[in-house]
Amino acid sequence: MREGYGKLDKVEMSIWECCELLNDVVDESDPDLDEPQIEHLLQTAEAIRRDYPNEDWLHLTGLIHDLGKVLLHPSFGELPQWAVVGDTFPVGCAFDESIVHHKYFKENLNYNNAAYSTKFGVYSEGCGLNNVMMSWGHDDYMYLVAKENNSTLPSAALFIIRYHSFYALHKSGAYRHLMNEEDIENLKWLQVFNKYDLYSKSKVRVDVEQVKPYYLSLIKKVSNVCRIRPLQILPREAEVVRN
């Protein structure tokens, strides 16, 4: 699945078009909100903007962090919910007991494989999370999109996008033995972000048309992913500069 979707050959669209596409998507794993996903994106981004007005890269990260959920949409293959949403975790090493529904890993063929069932598995201490294979989901997909489109978002933003569903790490403290110094610094921002991802959800609707100009200008200023190759996702809203 990662190999197929890693080709980024499904659809070409702008960031805002992708946000609007999420109007048709509901994350069934989210127990807090049954609103379309664009509501969650804007609520997250606006809450961050209120508390961190000078961190515009973090505002944009809040807006785009869940765009990988377009994998649920028919135009992107309409993958099943289990393959797109929910908690993510490393593969190639022991499954930590803090992972949700940990007991079901006993049915995994690799559960008792000596090469994969130890603390480090195929990895080494401090190898860096960038060298760790994560379970597939919307996090990794959006990370691949941003990376392959040469995004100039800071490494902390890419870290947030890739690991915001890695609750075993940022909630339970598992797998820290695989982190390097850059991961440790980026985790601080992920933990800041996490409270907005989880606790900014509200039934109060965001006025999309009112905030849209700000986010379009932010996309232009920060993202630098507009010069995309054919058949990829991120924006063609405007030319941008490095932040």
Phi, psi and omega in degrees: 000316179297319181296318181292311182283340177293347177286341179053049184241027184271300187212148171250126178201166178279168176302313184293323176299322179293319176302316181293327178298330180289355171301335182265007186241133172235128179278108183289346180276351183272111183278351189264338190208133177247020177280160174304152187296333180298331177296317179295318180301312183288322177297318179297310182297319182290325177293320177294317180300322180295316186269335180232067187298337183265356182260071186296331177296329180284328175299312181295322178299319177299323181291319190258356191299331183254013184296340177297347179290355173298346175300341178281344186278145180306326182290346178248014177108349177050056179295153178293157182306319184297336183268359187235316187243173183100177183293146175250163185199159178288148169244155182099004175209177185299142176281121181287146183292347179282348179292134182303138181059036183307326186301334182283349177295341179298340178273355179281135183299335182271358185302319182254012178284121185303329183288335186245357190257009178262171182305316182264334181056235182272003184255178178231160182299131178070021183292339181097134183296337178295341179260008181254133177280124179260156174299148185286144176181189184293333179299306183294325180295313180293325176299315179297319179299312181296316182295313184289340175268012176058042177301142176259015170302146181296162183300330178297324179293315179295324177297315179299313181300317186282331189239014183290343175260007180273069186292332177301329178278298192275353174253319186253349178079014179283157174068013178296338180293347179265353185280148171255184186297321179296319177300318182299318178292317181291330179299329179299319178288324178297321180290328172294312182298323188302322182292333177278325178297320185270323194245009176266357184291135186206156174281351177285120185282145175275138176283097187301314183294331180289320184269345184304314181302322180297314184288329174295320178292326179291319176302316179297320186282318195257319200284321181049045175236025184276335181275075188262154174284163181304143173063045172235176189271291207303193210278158167233027183298318184183168175288150183225169179238163177293143179273000000 
